[in-house]
């Protein structure tokens, strides 16, 4: 009985995570266009960042930057400073995660769009 409950809980979590992954992929694509920024030339980087944002959205209720260390993630998510897009990105177009890059960045690609299926495939292969 306990195993069945754990399986249901895992299945519910996976559904929530997939929904958040779609949402964060859509957000990323919109924000790239809005800010005239581009993705990293290596699609692994934005895929992993997007998955981290989605995981935080599910577990914390906010897309806390997954590339930083926090003593208290819940407190940081409530504070909002590092919630994506973080204050440094909004104010100065400085993206620590390399999700939103200026075209002159040496890691910048040319794409302003990443497909949900690409993110899912890349991050699924890492599990």
ABEGO torsion letter per residue (X at the ends): XAAAAAAAAAAAAAAAAAAAAAAAAAAAAAAAAAAGBBBBABAAAAAAAAAAAAAAAAAAGBBBBAABBBABAAAAAAAGAABOBBAAAAAAGBBAAGABBBAABAABBABABBBAAAAAAAAAAAX
